[in-house]
Amino acid sequence: MCGISGIINFNNQKVQELELLSMVQAMKHRGPDDQGIFIDNTVGFGFVRLSIIDLSSAGHQPFQSEDQRYTMVFNGEIYNYVELREELIRNGTVFNTKTDTEVLLKSYIKWGKDCLHKFNGMWAFAIYDNQEKTVFFARDRFGVKPFYYYSDENNFYFASEIPSILAVLKAKPKANEQAIFDYLVFNKTEHNSQTFFEGIEKISHGHCLFVDLKKQKNTIAPEKWYDLRENVKKSTGFSSPNEFKDVFVEAVKLRLRSDVPVGVCLSGGLDSSSIVSVIIDHLNVANLNTFSAVFDDNFSGDESKFILEYADKPGQRHYITPTAETLYDDLDDFITCHTEPIPSTSPYAQYKVMQKAQNNVVVTIDGQGADEHLAGYHYIFGFYFKDLLINLKWYTLLKEMYYYLKIHKSTFGLKTFLFFLLPKNIRTKTKVNDLGYFNVKFVNDYLKKSSISDNLYGSKSLKDSLLNHFEYKLEHLLKWGDRNSMHFSIESRVPFLDYKLVEKSLATKSNEIIKNGMTKSILRKSMKGILPEVIRNRVDKIGFETPQDEWFREIKWQNKINNIITSESFGNRGIFDQKNVVKKYKKHISREINISNEIWKWVHLELWFRKYIDEL
């Protein structure tokens, strides 16, 4: 929907308009339709708008209450704003616009912090109360919309994107080496409130923050307002596939609310295809635009044959083919788009899909989130096997192992099962030793401080594993989706993360999620008669993969990669054993090994250092 930013000065200094404008300008791509600022002495808000609900000037932000007591900046959508508006009107609230922005503010005025539990949507917002001299910040349940901040004794800066904060920081940012370690070893970037920049943090998903300007000293300590585990305990779970279908269809229907064109990112997988089938065949929406990344037939990750199941459906199908050449040309812009390092080129496929979509729609719907509560990742079989072992369910364990091997023709799930049984210290050392290219001091400094091994690999049940995915893994996928879409001024919506759907899925019995070697069992059953059978019965899991193994063997890329990994700056970071890095890349080129993810991490990290740490 937009980008938000702001400044709070704790030293009684008035917020400078030029500072606020520089924050706004740094994220202009998030909202090309409108912009605005608000300053009240020590408090300043900035805003850029992507118009989606009520395209009139009534949606201008910063948005104020009629008496001008409250001022708000808001990024996101409240999908159930129509129902909330009616409830508030019945309680005597008067509305002046048709925006969900006004519904949000009036909800806060009516219910205070408790309004958060009434919202079905995605959001990051700030509300200033000039009477009480307080500012309230909040982020949605699962972290679909971003919220970054930097705080010291004199200032508090916040924004939808890190570059807006970098634009006003007085000191040069430093790299967060613990974040770098976790990224390189575990491929994780959003498992806590930290970022790659020391001092710049996030309000975590499901958290809020209250700042009292009357206090001499404020402690910036976000608190949790939404506890997924507790809500799952209260839920009854799905009683049947039909009940799942009803909740899922309603989630999709809510996310079609828009005053601008809506499309779907169609990968050909079970999740995005379910969304498209529900929209076209169940909700009878005509002229739906879909956008897909397709590759050469020789690439095992190409899903064209599944995407083509929709070729004759109403609407338009749009295709784009990311290549080694396009990534080479887009590299600087792609790195700028994401600000922080990412562990593979997988998000680049989505980046190109959004680039294709920008001339056709303003909103896209995406299948993100289903894997986390419906056990879509193949390694999750390892957690399920561990769950069955701990609970001594020998028959079910052997049966599921048999079906897994029969259907998937892979031992990956069994290997992860054995890996998850290892003690934490052995698991972590195994990961580091397998990579084999680190500076020893770097490993010794950060190995013991990492909490990822326990958080992600220490789960004792399937349900606990899925809950941990929401806590420690999902947010980095959502961040990539937000960056890719908003970089091209598109809002991305994710119906599989409707909180009602998530809570009931996670409360559903494990054998309704994984059954006879198949993940997402209840989704598959619910889509019978709606989804093409060839997709409904798919057992392979691909996602937005790219042929990066081959890309990084092309001569043009060889030259670029060699220049980077043999450079003086790369060698002096104190992170890598440079000789081993070069050896491993040579083995990749000669096809002795495939380590394209590692190669990409070396490249992206070094270019990130040069762009954001060395130059600033």
N, C-alpha and C positions, 0 to 999 in steps of 0.2 A: 504493500500500500504506500509506503513512504520511508523516509529516514528521519530520525529524531536526533537532537543533540542538545547540550546544555552546559551551563556553568553555574556553580554556586561558589561564591567567595566567602570564606570564613573570617577574613581579615577586615571586614567592613568596607572593602574597596568595591566601587561600582563596576559591574560587568561592562567590559568594553565592546562596543558594537562591532568593531573590526575583527576582534577575536571570534565572536559568535558567527559572523559572516564567513570567516575562513573555515570554520567547522562545517557550516552548511555547504559551502562550495565544494568541499572535499568529498561529498556524497551526492552530488547533483544528479548522478545517474539513477539514484533510487527514487527520484521524484521530479521528472521534467515538466510537470504540469503547473506547478505553483510552488512558492516558497514564502516563508515568513519568519520573523523573529519577534521575541518579546523580552523586554528588560524591565525589571523592577528592582532598581538599586543593586543588591548583591546576588540576585537571581536572574538568569537569562536562559531562554529556550530558543532553539532553532528547529526549522522544519522544512522538508521538501516533500511535495505531494505527487503521488501517482493516483490519479482519480479513478475510483472503481465503483463506490456506492455514492449516489447523489453527486452527479458531476458538476453541480452548480458551485458558486462561490460560497455557499453555506457550509461546505466542507473544509473551508480554509482553516489552517492552524498556524500558530498556537490558537486553540479554541478556548473561549471564555464563557463562563456562566453569565446570565443576564445581569447580575449585580456586580460582575467582574471580581468577585471574591476568589473564584477558582480559575486557574489557567492550566491547560493541558496540552501535551504533545503525545501523540499516539501512533504507533506503527503496528499494523496488523488488521485483523477483521474479527468482529464479534458476529458469528454466523447466525446466532439466535436473537439478533437485535430486534427483529420484528415482534417476537413473542415477549421479550423483555420490555419493549416500548409499550405494548398493550397492558402489561402488568403494572408498569409505572403510571400510566394514564389512569388506570382504575384506582390507583392510590393517590390521585390528585396532582401528579406531575404534569406540567405543561411543556410541550415541545415546540421548537421554532424551526426545526429542520427535519429532514428524513434520513439523516446520517446515523451510522452506528457509532460515530464519534460522540455525538450528543447523548446517545443511549448509555455509553460507557461513563461519561462524566456524571450524568444524572443518577446513574446506578451507584456511583461512589458517594455522591451527595446523600442519597437515600440510605444506603446500607453500609457505608464505610468500607473497610477492608474485606468484609464478608461478601461484597459484590463479586469478588473473584470466583467464588464457588458457583455463581450463577451463570458465568460466561461459558459458552461453547465456542471456542475459536483459537486464535493465535494472536499474541500481543506482547508488546513491550511499551510501557508508557510512564509518563511522569506527570503528577498533578501537584501544582503549587497552591497552597491556601494562604492568601496574603493577610488574612485575619489572624489565624493561629501561627503564622510564620513557620509552616512546615512544608516539606516536599515528600510525596509518597511515590515510590517507584515499584513496579511489578512486572513480572515476566510470566508467560504462559506455562502450563503444566509440564510440557515436554521440551520446551526450548526451541520451538519452531522459529520464533522471531528473536533476533539477537539483542543483547544489551551489554555494552562494554563501559568500563569506568576507570578513572585514575583519580587517586585521592592523596593529598598530603595535608599538612597542618593548615595551609592557606586556601587550598582550592579543591573542588570536586568537579571533574569533567565527565560527561557521559555522552555516548553516541551509539548509533546503530552499527557503525563500522570503526575499526581502529584508526584508519588514516585521519578521521576527523579529530581524534584525540592527539595524534602525532602533530597535527597542524598547529596546536597551541601549546604543546609541552615546551618548557623552557630548557630542559636538559636533554641531551642526546640519549635515546633509549638504549638499554642494554639487552643482550640476549638472555633468555631464561634457559640455562643449560639443562635443568631437570626436564623441562618440556622437550628439549631437543633429544635427550636420552630416551625418553618414553616414546617419542616419535620414531626414532631410528630402530629401537629394539622391538617395540610392541605395535607399531603403526597407529598409535593412539594420540589424539591431539586435544580432545575435549572432555577428558575424564575427571576434571576438577575445575575450579574457578580460575585457574591460571591461564595465561596465554604465552606465546613465544616472546613477548616483551615483558621484561621485569617491571612490575608496578602497575601494569595494565591488566585488569581482571574482568571477570564477567559476573553479573548477577546470574546465578545458576538457575536452571529450569525449575519452575515451581517455587521460586523464592521471591521475596519482596524486601523493600528497604524503606525505612522511615527516618527522615532527617529533620531534626528540630533546630531551626535557625536561632532560637532563643538561647540555646546552650552555648557556653563559652567554647566547649570542645566537643566535637561529634565523633563517636566511634562508628566507623562504617562497617556494619556487621549485618549483612542480609540474613533474613530468617526464612525458614521454610513455611509456606502457606498451604502447600499441597503435598500430601504423603501418599504416593502410589501404593505402597505396601499396605497401608492401613485401609485404603479404599478397596483394594482387592480383597482383603479379609472380610469386608462388609458385603461384598458382591456375591451373588448366587451362581454366577457363571451361566453359560448358555445351556439351555435344556434340549435344544434341537438345532439342526442346520437351518431350519426355517426361521427360528428366532434370530440366529446370526444374520441371515439374509435381510430381515426386516431392519435391524439396527444399522447394518452396512449400507443398505439402500438409502436410509434416512440421512446417514452421514454424507453420502455422495450428493444427495438432493440439496442439503444445506449449503454445500460448497459450490453449488451452481448459482447461488444468489449473487448477481452482479449486474451492473448497468453498462458493462463493456463486454466484448467477445471473450469467450472462455474456450480453451482447447485442452487436450490431454497429451501428456508425454507417454507414448506407447512404445514399450520396449519389446513386446511380444511375450513377456513373462506372465505368470499367473496373476500377479497383483495388478499391474496396469491394464491388462486385458480384462480383468474383472470389472474395473472401473468403466472402461469403454463399453463393454457389453451391457452393463447396468444402465448407462446413460442412453445408449442408442436403442436397445431392445426392450428394456424394462421401463424406463422413464420416457421413452419415445421422443427424445430430443433429435431434431433434424439438423442437418448441416454442421455436424461436429467436425472440427479440425483436429487431427492428430499429428504428432511430430515424432519422428523416429530416427535413430542413428543406425545406419546399415553399413556392412563391410563386405569385402570380397568373399566369394564363396569358399575360398581356401582357409579362411579364418574360422576356427572352431567356435568362436564366440559370437559369430553372426547369427542373428535371430530373424532374418528376413522372412523365412518360410512361415513363421508364426505371425509376424506382422501382416503378411499378405492375406491372412484369414479375414482381414477386415477391408480388403481392397474394394469390394463391391458394396460395402455398407454406405448408408447416406452420409454425406459430408465429404471433406477433402482430406487426403492422406499426403503428408509432406515428409520427404526423406532428405537426409544429409549424410555424407560419408566423411568422417574425420580421417585424415591421413598423416603420415610422418611429415609430409611437406606442410600441411596446414598447421600442425602443432609447432613446427619449426618457426613458421611465420607469426603464429599467434603467441609465442612463448612469453614475451615480455608482458603483453596484455593479460594473458592468463594468470601470470604470477601477480600482477597488479590486482586483478579481480579477486584473488583469494587472500592476499595480504600475508597470510601465514603458510608455511610449508604443508603440503598434502602428500600422502604416502604412495600415490600411484597416479597414472594418467586417466584412471577411470572417470573422475569428474570432468575430464576434458570432453568426453563424449556428450555429457549433459550440457556443458558449456556451448558446444556446437548446436545442439538441439535448441537451446534457448536463443541462440543467435538466429537460427532459422525461423523460430516462432515470432520474433519481435515485430515482423512486418504484417502479422496476421491476427494476433491476439494480445490482450493485456494480462490475462489470467491463464495459468496452466494448472491442471490437476495432475498430481504425481502419485505413484504407488508406494512412496516411502513410508516405512513404519510397520508394514505387515510382517516382515521378517523378524522383527523384535518381539512381537507378542504371539506370532503363529509359528515360531521356531523354523524360520526359512533357511537358515545357514546350515550347511552340511556338517560343520564341526559341532553343531548343537546335539547331534546324535551322541557325541561323546559324553555330554552332560546327562542325556537321557539314560544311556547305558549305566553311567555312574549312579544315577538316581535309583534305577532298578536293582543294582548290585547292593547299595547301602540298605535298601528296604527288603533285601533277600527275595526278590521276585524273580527266581531263577528261570521259571518257564517263560515268562514274558521277555526276560533278557535274552535268552537263547533264540526265541521266536523272532524278536526284533532284529537281532544280529543277523539271523538267517535271511530275513526279508531285505535287510539293508544290503548285504552282499549280493543277493540275487538281483535286486532292482538296480542298484547303483554301480555294480561291478567295480567297486573301489574299496580299498581298505582304509581310506582316509578317516572315516568315523571311528573305526577301531583304534587307529593310531592316536587320535585325539583323546579317546577314552583312556588309553594307557598313560598319555601325557598328563591328563588331569588328575591321575592317581598319584603322581609324583609330589613330594614335598615342595613347598614354595621355593626354597633356595636352589634346589636342583632344577626346577622348571626354569627359573630365571637364568641360571648359569648356562643351561642347555641352549636357550635362545641366543645368548650373547656369543657362546662358542660356535654355534652354527653359522653366525654371521662372519666372525673371524676377521674383521677389518678395523677394530677400534684401537685407539690409543689406550694403553693400559691404565694410565692415571685417570682418564675420563671415566672409564668403567668403574674403577674403584671409588671415585667420588660420588657417583650417582646410582650405582646398582642397588645399594641397601635402602636408599631413600624412596625408591619407586614403590608405589602401592598397587600397581596394576595387576601383578600376578595374583594377589589375593582377591582383588575386586572382581576380576573377570574369570579367573581360572579356578578359584577356590569354592565355587558353588557346589552345594551338596544335593541339589535337586533340579529338575528341569525348570520348575516354576522360579526358583531362586536365581537360576541362570538368566531367565528371561527378564526378571526384575532388574538384575544387575546390568543387562544390556540397556535398559531404559536409563539407568542411573549413570553408566560410565561409557557407553558406546554410541547410542543413537544420536547424541547432539552433534558429533562431528559430521555425520551424514546430513543432518538438517542444515548445518552451517554451510556446507558445500552447495546444497540446493538453494539456500537463500542468496549466496554470493553469485552463483551462476545466473539465477533468474533476475535478481535486481540489477546486476551489471548491465543487463539489456532491458531494464525498465519493465520487468514482468513480475507479477506476483504469483508465487507457487503455493498451491493448497494441497493438503495431504489428508484425505478422508479416513485412511487407515489409522490416523492418530486422533480421531474423535474419542474423547476420554471415555464415553459410555461404551464404545466398542472395545477399547483397550482394557478397561477394568473387568468387563465380563469375560473377555478372552482369557485373561490371566487367571481368572477364577475358575475357568473350565478345566475339567479333568485332563491330565496329561495324555491319556490314551485317546482323547478326542482331538488332540493337537497333532501328535505323532501316532500313526497307526499303520501296522504292517509295512514298515519301512518308508512310509510317505509322510512328509511334513504337511502342515496346513490342512489337515484332514477335514476339519469342519468348514473351512472356506471352500474346498473342492466340492464337498457334498452340497453346500448351499448354492453353488453356481451350476448345478446340474440342470440342463435345459436352457441355460442362459449363455454359458460360455462354450465356445467350440471345444469338442471333446479332445482334440489333439493338443490343446493348451491346458485344459482342465486336468489331464492325466500326465502332464510333463513332470519328469523327475529330476531333470538337470537344472542347476542353479547357475545363471550366468551374470545377470546384472549388467551395468554399464561398463563392460570390459572393452579394452582396445587391443590391437595387435602390437603392443609396445615391445614385446620380445624381438620382433623383426624390425620395428621402427629403429631401435637403438643399434641395429647392425648396419643400417644404411650409411654410406660414406659421409654424407653431410652431417649426420648425427655423430658418427665416430669422431670426426674432426672437432665438433663442438664439445663432446663429452671429454675427449682426451685433453683438450685445452683447459677444461675446468678442473679435472681431477689431478692434473700434473702442475697446476698453477701454484705459485708461492703462497697465495692467500689460503687456498684449500689446505695445503700442508701445514700452515702455521695456526690453524684454528685450535689445535690441541684436542681434536675429536677423533681423527682417523689415523690409522697406520697407512700412510699414503702408498707405500710400496705394495701392500696387500690389496689395496683398492685397485691399483693399476693392474695387478696380476689377475684379479677376479674379472675385471672388465675384458681383458684379453681372452679369458676363458669363455666369457659370454659370446664374444665375437666369433670364436672358433666353434661354438655350439657344444662345448664340453658341459656347460651349465646354462640355465636360464635364470637370471637374477635381475630382470628388468625393473622390478619394484625397488630393489636396492639402488640400482643405477639412477633411477628417477629421484630417489631421496637424496643421493649425493648431489645431483645437479640442482634440484630445487632448493635445497638447504644453502648451498653456496651462493646461488643467485639471490636468495632471500637476504643473506648476510650483506652482500654487495649493495643491494637496493635499499634496505631498511636500517641496517646497522652501520655499515662502513660510510655510506654517503651522507646520511642525515647529520 
